[in-house]
């Protein structure tokens, strides 16, 4: 869905970004078509299938220690028990599968996703376990980032750039290929993510009208997929989207897995029924423990056999979230005892909740639906460091030129920010001139003399104090101006 104001032509600045190599943007898309290269040539890494396996993963948070003497004497700095965030979980996801990780807030789903993707997590976390990529230890791989992509929960895009410009910038920055191959990859990504209609519309933001939320999210996904990774991680891609838009985004992700044999792993918070039906595999996390990991379409029947039957008119994910949450036990306890929130016995509720989680975990490992982490896809081949699909970093001068061009376009297309900075600078300059006027001027540096030829300093100061005060004033003015320039650059 496009905004009429957002479709206004971008005048001469429209072609600046694209003119770095091949002229105006609209001509680029028409000049290089994906049909000329073929889908196999565009997506060279299709033959490199990816299977991700994790074995006995445990992540714990170490408690902080108080070092003051008074606390040491009173025993307040005694070490407490480390908090377990991920509790010895194992599993595997194979090529062509769409894995969804669902859990209540604080269940550890984002921590698990970040650890599997290789992103740096908090320094106070202890991590144990092993991650295998096509049978190879991920810690020994030098090129894991070349095979994978991570889409953050928050979209980080320039509001003044168009959808095509965002993808073109990412392709030129990340890919080492001929220009026609880069543009062909952009065109292919626009078609795959259904962004062709809005390709010349700005992203938009607080000051600029632009594309819809779903189109912005799909653009963020496209920026990461431009390197053609076979392993895709996403952190709650439906956050902030309405039901229809979220479904559209998840349909695109499902197609990436089913039609292009990519391995897609995503955390998600309470998807609707249509989205739930798109999942191939489902992981339910509660207090860092896996209580279910298998086919998503078998989950409802599995929990029904345990006595937790999802109503026919309810969304399975909503029911699972209610079943796994501690708040549901609090509500049941309050209703049974006819008390308010202030009268809850937190210790007893924690015990009941822990018993419930243990019940789910024990039954899962006793069932036939335990995910076999040792299972290997028949078409998987070991990865090599000398693989031709590995992307080589572009030269730093070329990167600098791209970044400078993008920044220039942002300034030209969003002059409001420049006006604010100019006004701030003028006001600051006026204050500097007012407070530091004639600091270090000649008639102060050369004070008057008396009849004996001795310098007369004000307030009875000597020469050292007098000149020191002048130098300190000059340093103060320089510091004031430097801080103003620095803060304006943020």
SEMARMI-633754 format. One record per residue (C-alpha): residue in one letter; x, y, z. Coordinates in steps of 0.25 Angstrom, whole numbers, plus 5000, padded with zeros to 4 digits. Layout:
<gubas>
 residu east north   up
      a    X     Y    Z
...
</gubas>
This chain:
<gubas>
 residu east north   up
      x 5000  5000 5000
      x 5006  5013 4995
      x 5004  5027 5000
      x 5001  5037 4989
      x 5011  5047 4995
      x 5022  5037 4995
      x 5021  5035 4980
      x 5025  5049 4977
      x 5038  5048 4967
      x 5051  5050 4975
      x 5055  5061 4964
      x 5070  5061 4961
      x 5075  5054 4973
      x 5068  5041 4969
      x 5079  5038 4960
      x 5091  5042 4968
      x 5092  5029 4976
      x 5090  5020 4963
      x 5099  5029 4954
      x 5111  5025 4961
      x 5113  5014 4951
      x 5101  5012 4942
      x 5092  5025 4941
      x 5078  5027 4946
      x 5071  5017 4955
      x 5059  5014 4946
      x 5069  5011 4934
      x 5077  5002 4943
      x 5065  4993 4946
      x 5061  4992 4931
      x 5075  4990 4926
      x 5079  4978 4934
      x 5068  4968 4935
      x 5068  4955 4943
      x 5064  4947 4931
      x 5077  4950 4924
      x 5085  4943 4935
      x 5075  4932 4939
      x 5071  4928 4953
      x 5082  4918 4954
      x 5093  4928 4951
      x 5087  4939 4961
      x 5086  4929 4972
      x 5099  4921 4971
      x 5098  4916 4985
      x 5085  4908 4983
      x 5094  4895 4982
      x 5100  4898 4996
      x 5089  4894 5006
      x 5091  4897 5020
      x 5087  4889 5033
      x 5089  4895 5046
      x 5090  4886 5058
      x 5092  4890 5073
      x 5096  4880 5084
      x 5094  4882 5099
      x 5094  4897 5099
      x 5094  4904 5113
      x 5095  4919 5115
      x 5095  4924 5129
      x 5096  4938 5135
      x 5106  4940 5146
      x 5101  4949 5158
      x 5109  4962 5160
      x 5118  4963 5172
      x 5118  4975 5181
      x 5132  4979 5185
      x 5130  4990 5196
      x 5136  4987 5210
      x 5123  4989 5217
      x 5116  4978 5209
      x 5127  4969 5210
      x 5127  4969 5225
      x 5112  4967 5226
      x 5112  4956 5216
      x 5104  4963 5205
      x 5114  4960 5194
      x 5112  4945 5196
      x 5111  4938 5182
      x 5097  4934 5178
      x 5093  4923 5169
      x 5095  4926 5154
      x 5082  4929 5146
      x 5080  4918 5135
      x 5075  4925 5122
      x 5076  4913 5113
      x 5076  4900 5120
      x 5083  4889 5112
      x 5075  4889 5099
      x 5078  4882 5086
      x 5072  4881 5072
      x 5074  4882 5057
      x 5067  4889 5046
      x 5069  4885 5031
      x 5069  4891 5018
      x 5056  4896 5013
      x 5050  4897 5027
      x 5044  4909 5034
      x 5046  4908 5049
      x 5039  4917 5059
      x 5043  4919 5073
      x 5032  4923 5082
      x 5032  4926 5097
      x 5027  4936 5107
      x 5035  4948 5111
      x 5048  4944 5118
      x 5048  4930 5112
      x 5061  4931 5105
      x 5057  4931 5091
      x 5065  4943 5086
      x 5077  4939 5094
      x 5076  4925 5087
      x 5075  4931 5074
      x 5086  4941 5076
      x 5095  4930 5080
      x 5092  4921 5069
      x 5094  4932 5059
      x 5108  4935 5065
      x 5104  4949 5069
      x 5111  4954 5081
      x 5103  4953 5094
      x 5105  4959 5108
      x 5119  4958 5113
      x 5114  4953 5127
      x 5108  4940 5121
      x 5115  4927 5121
      x 5112  4918 5109
      x 5114  4903 5107
      x 5111  4894 5096
      x 5114  4892 5081
      x 5108  4897 5069
      x 5110  4889 5056
      x 5108  4895 5042
      x 5107  4883 5032
      x 5114  4875 5042
      x 5126  4885 5044
      x 5128  4892 5057
      x 5124  4907 5055
      x 5135  4912 5065
      x 5145  4907 5055
      x 5139  4913 5043
      x 5145  4926 5038
      x 5134  4929 5028
      x 5121  4926 5035
      x 5115  4940 5033
      x 5117  4938 5018
      x 5106  4927 5019
      x 5097  4933 5028
      x 5088  4946 5030
      x 5082  4952 5042
      x 5070  4962 5042
      x 5068  4970 5054
      x 5055  4973 5061
      x 5056  4988 5058
      x 5057  4993 5044
      x 5070  5001 5042
      x 5068  5008 5028
      x 5070  5023 5023
      x 5056  5029 5022
      x 5060  5037 5010
      x 5065  5025 5001
      x 5055  5017 4992
      x 5053  5002 4993
      x 5062  5000 4981
      x 5073  5009 4986
      x 5074  5002 4999
      x 5075  4988 4992
      x 5085  4994 4982
      x 5094  5000 4993
      x 5094  4987 5000
      x 5098  4979 4987
      x 5109  4989 4984
      x 5114  4989 4998
      x 5114  4974 5001
      x 5116  4967 4987
      x 5128  4965 4979
      x 5122  4964 4965
      x 5120  4971 4952
      x 5110  4982 4953
      x 5100  4975 4944
      x 5100  4963 4953
      x 5098  4973 4965
      x 5086  4979 4959
      x 5080  4966 4954
      x 5081  4961 4969
      x 5074  4974 4973
      x 5063  4972 4963
      x 5061  4957 4967
      x 5060  4961 4982
      x 5049  4972 4978
      x 5041  4961 4971
      x 5043  4950 4982
      x 5039  4960 4993
      x 5028  4966 4985
      x 5034  4980 4985
      x 5033  4983 4971
      x 5021  4993 4972
      x 5028  5001 4983
      x 5042  5000 4978
      x 5043  5015 4975
      x 5036  5020 4988
      x 5044  5025 4999
      x 5045  5017 5012
      x 5039  5028 5020
      x 5040  5032 5035
      x 5036  5043 5045
      x 5039  5054 5035
      x 5036  5047 5021
      x 5024  5039 5017
      x 5028  5025 5011
      x 5024  5011 5009
      x 5016  5003 5019
      x 5021  4995 5031
      x 5021  4982 5024
      x 5028  4987 5012
      x 5038  4993 5021
      x 5040  4980 5028
      x 5042  4973 5015
      x 5052  4983 5010
      x 5060  4980 5023
      x 5059  4965 5020
      x 5064  4968 5006
      x 5076  4976 5010
      x 5081  4964 5018
      x 5077  4954 5007
      x 5084  4962 4996
      x 5097  4953 4999
      x 5088  4941 4996
      x 5090  4934 5009
      x 5085  4920 5011
      x 5083  4921 5026
      x 5074  4933 5031
      x 5072  4937 5045
      x 5060  4947 5049
      x 5057  4953 5062
      x 5042  4955 5063
      x 5040  4960 5049
      x 5025  4963 5051
      x 5027  4973 5063
      x 5019  4985 5061
      x 5011  4980 5049
      x 4996  4978 5047
      x 4991  4964 5045
      x 4990  4965 5030
      x 5003  4971 5028
      x 5010  4961 5037
      x 5004  4950 5029
      x 5009  4956 5016
      x 5023  4957 5022
      x 5023  4942 5027
      x 5018  4937 5014
      x 5030  4943 5008
      x 5039  4936 5018
      x 5032  4923 5016
      x 5034  4924 5001
      x 5049  4926 5004
      x 5049  4913 5011
      x 5040  4904 5003
      x 5043  4909 4989
      x 5058  4913 4990
      x 5063  4902 5000
      x 5068  4912 5010
      x 5068  4909 5025
      x 5060  4920 5032
      x 5060  4921 5048
      x 5051  4932 5054
      x 5046  4936 5068
      x 5032  4941 5068
      x 5022  4946 5078
      x 5008  4941 5077
      x 5006  4939 5062
      x 4992  4937 5056
      x 4986  4924 5052
      x 4990  4927 5037
      x 5004  4929 5041
      x 5004  4917 5050
      x 5000  4908 5038
      x 5013  4913 5031
      x 5023  4907 5041
      x 5030  4894 5037
      x 5036  4892 5051
      x 5032  4898 5064
      x 5040  4900 5077
      x 5033  4904 5090
      x 5042  4910 5101
      x 5039  4911 5115
      x 5049  4916 5125
      x 5060  4912 5115
      x 5055  4898 5114
      x 5049  4892 5101
      x 5036  4886 5104
      x 5033  4883 5089
      x 5041  4882 5077
      x 5036  4876 5065
      x 5026  4878 5053
      x 5016  4890 5056
      x 5004  4882 5051
      x 5006  4872 5062
      x 5007  4881 5074
      x 4992  4882 5076
      x 4989  4867 5077
      x 5002  4865 5085
      x 4997  4874 5096
      x 4983  4869 5095
      x 4988  4855 5099
      x 4995  4862 5112
      x 4982  4868 5116
      x 4984  4882 5110
      x 4973  4883 5099
      x 4973  4895 5090
      x 4959  4900 5088
      x 4954  4899 5073
      x 4952  4914 5073
      x 4965  4918 5079
      x 4978  4921 5072
      x 4988  4910 5076
      x 4999  4920 5078
      x 4991  4928 5088
      x 4987  4915 5095
      x 5002  4911 5096
      x 5006  4924 5101
      x 4995  4924 5112
      x 4999  4909 5115
      x 5014  4913 5117
      x 5012  4926 5124
      x 5014  4928 5139
      x 5003  4938 5139
      x 4992  4928 5136
      x 4996  4921 5149
      x 4995  4934 5157
      x 4981  4936 5151
      x 4976  4922 5154
      x 4982  4923 5168
      x 4975  4937 5171
      x 4962  4932 5166
      x 4962  4919 5174
      x 4966  4926 5187
      x 4957  4939 5184
      x 4969  4948 5187
      x 4975  4960 5179
      x 4989  4961 5174
      x 4995  4967 5187
      x 4991  4954 5194
      x 4998  4944 5184
      x 5008  4934 5190
      x 5019  4936 5180
      x 5027  4925 5186
      x 5016  4915 5184
      x 5013  4920 5170
      x 5028  4918 5166
      x 5027  4904 5171
      x 5015  4901 5163
      x 5020  4907 5151
      x 5033  4899 5152
      x 5025  4886 5154
      x 5018  4890 5141
      x 5030  4892 5133
      x 5037  4879 5138
      x 5024  4872 5134
      x 5024  4877 5120
      x 5039  4874 5119
      x 5039  4860 5124
      x 5027  4856 5115
      x 5034  4862 5103
      x 5046  4854 5105
      x 5038  4841 5107
      x 5030  4844 5094
      x 5033  4839 5080
      x 5033  4854 5076
      x 5047  4857 5081
      x 5055  4864 5071
      x 5067  4855 5067
      x 5078  4865 5067
      x 5087  4854 5061
      x 5079  4853 5048
      x 5086  4858 5036
      x 5080  4862 5023
      x 5084  4853 5011
      x 5088  4864 5002
      x 5097  4872 5012
      x 5112  4873 5008
      x 5123  4879 5018
      x 5126  4893 5016
      x 5140  4898 5011
      x 5147  4911 5014
      x 5151  4912 4999
      x 5137  4911 4995
      x 5134  4920 4982
      x 5121  4925 4988
      x 5129  4932 5000
      x 5127  4948 4998
      x 5140  4956 4998
      x 5140  4969 5005
      x 5139  4981 4995
      x 5151  4991 4995
      x 5150  5002 5006
      x 5151  5014 4997
      x 5139  5008 4989
      x 5131  5007 5002
      x 5135  5021 5006
      x 5130  5026 4993
      x 5116  5019 4995
      x 5115  5024 5009
      x 5118  5038 5005
      x 5108  5037 4994
      x 5097  5032 5003
      x 5100  5043 5013
      x 5099  5054 5002
      x 5086  5049 4997
      x 5081  5049 5011
      x 5085  5063 5014
      x 5079  5068 5000
      x 5066  5060 5002
      x 5064  5064 5016
      x 5068  5079 5017
      x 5060  5081 5030
      x 5071  5075 5038
      x 5081  5084 5032
      x 5073  5096 5035
      x 5072  5092 5050
      x 5087  5090 5050
      x 5090  5103 5043
      x 5081  5110 5053
      x 5088  5103 5065
      x 5101  5107 5060
      x 5098  5122 5058
      x 5092  5123 5072
      x 5104  5116 5078
      x 5114  5125 5071
      x 5106  5137 5076
      x 5108  5132 5090
      x 5123  5129 5088
      x 5125  5142 5083
      x 5118  5149 5094
      x 5125  5142 5105
      x 5139  5141 5099
      x 5140  5154 5092
      x 5154  5160 5092
      x 5160  5148 5100
      x 5175  5149 5098
      x 5174  5163 5090
      x 5187  5171 5089
      x 5183  5182 5100
      x 5181  5170 5110
      x 5193  5162 5106
      x 5201  5175 5107
      x 5196  5182 5120
      x 5199  5197 5123
      x 5212  5201 5130
      x 5215  5211 5141
      x 5225  5222 5142
      x 5236  5211 5146
      x 5233  5203 5134
      x 5226  5192 5142
      x 5214  5185 5136
      x 5201  5188 5144
      x 5192  5176 5145
      x 5178  5176 5150
      x 5174  5171 5164
      x 5188  5171 5168
      x 5191  5159 5160
      x 5205  5155 5156
      x 5209  5152 5141
      x 5208  5137 5143
      x 5194  5138 5148
      x 5190  5148 5138
      x 5195  5141 5126
      x 5190  5127 5131
      x 5176  5133 5132
      x 5176  5137 5118
      x 5181  5124 5113
      x 5170  5117 5121
      x 5159  5126 5115
      x 5164  5122 5101
      x 5164  5107 5105
      x 5150  5109 5110
      x 5145  5115 5097
      x 5152  5104 5088
      x 5146  5093 5097
      x 5132  5100 5096
      x 5133  5101 5081
      x 5139  5086 5079
      x 5127  5081 5088
      x 5117  5088 5079
      x 5123  5082 5066
      x 5124  5068 5072
      x 5109  5068 5077
      x 5104  5073 5064
      x 5111  5062 5057
      x 5103  5051 5065
</gubas>
